[in-house]
């Protein structure tokens, strides 16, 4: 997955002329942004599973509850999912709107050391 993002960056950016810090920042920012695509379905399936448990398993033993509601393979308890969402969301926001805003001076600086 990370390799696909690196290939996209190499294809759409001039990696050889950019400062390595800029390349690394953009790579990490894109990675966190693309991770959201995988976190949303995981969150939806966990929410549906928790709702099923709440609706159907109120007066049922835990063993019978697993028969009524199928636990998704990607299930994370709610407290871990919230921490994961906070890390992914705020990291992508920080990188995209704060750190990458500081990079344009580095983008314009074309040092002979970084040119092909």
N, C-alpha and C positions, 0 to 999 in steps of 0.2 A: 504494500500500500504506500509506504513512504517512498519507495522507488518510483512509483508512478508519478508522484508529486514532483520528485526530482527531475524526471524526464519532461514533465510539463514546464517546469521552470527553465530547464535548459533549452527547450524548444521555443518558448515565448519570451525569454529574456536573454540578454547578452551577458551570459555568466562570466565569460573570460575578461570582460572589461569592468565588471562590477567589483567593488570591494568585497572580500569574503564575509565580513560582518553583515553586509546588506543581503548577500545571497543566503546566509544562514537565517537571518531574521525573516525573510520572505518565505523561505522553505518551512520554517516552524509555524509561521502565521497561517500559511495555506493548509498545513497539516491539521492544525486545530480547527480551522474552518471546515475542512472536509470530514473530520471526525463527527461533527454534528449530524451529518447525514446518517451515520450509524447509531447515534445515540437516540434520535427521535423514535425509530421503530422499537428500540429496546424499552424506552420509556412508555410507549403506548401499550406494548404487550404486558409490561409489568403492571400498569394501571388497570388494564382489563382483568388481569389475574387477581389483583387485590380486590377489585369490585366484585368479581365472582365469589371470592372467599367471603366477603362481607355479606353478600346477598344470600348465598346458598349454604354457607357453613356455620351459621349462627348457632344452631342447636344440634350440630352433628359432631361426632368425634373426629379428631384430626386424621385418623386413618381413612375414614369415609370421605373426608373432604378432598383428599387427593384424587379420589375417583370422580367426584363431581366437577372439579376444576383442574385442568391440566396445567402444571407449572411450566412456563416457557423455558427453553434451554438457556436463554440469556438473562434469566431472572437475577436481579440484585435487590436486596432489601432496600426499602425506601430511603433510609438514612445514607446508605452508600451511593445510591443513585443521585441524591441531592448533592453530595460532595462532588461526585463525578461531573454533574452538570455545572456546578459552580466553577470547577477547575477549567473545564472545556470552554464555557461561555466567557468567563472573565479573562482567560488567557488569550482567546481570540480577539476580544475587544481591546485589551491592552496592547497586543501586538499590532493590530490593524489600525487603531486610531491614535495611539500614543507613540510607540517606538518607531513604526514605519513612517510616521510624520517627520521624524528626525533624520531619515535617510536621504532625502533629496540632495543635500549637499554632497553626500558621498557618491550618489549616482552620477552627478555632474563631473566629479573629479576623476579624470581618466589618467591614471598613473601608468607610466611605461612598465612598471613592475607587474601590473595586472592585465596587460594587453597580450594578445596571442602573438 
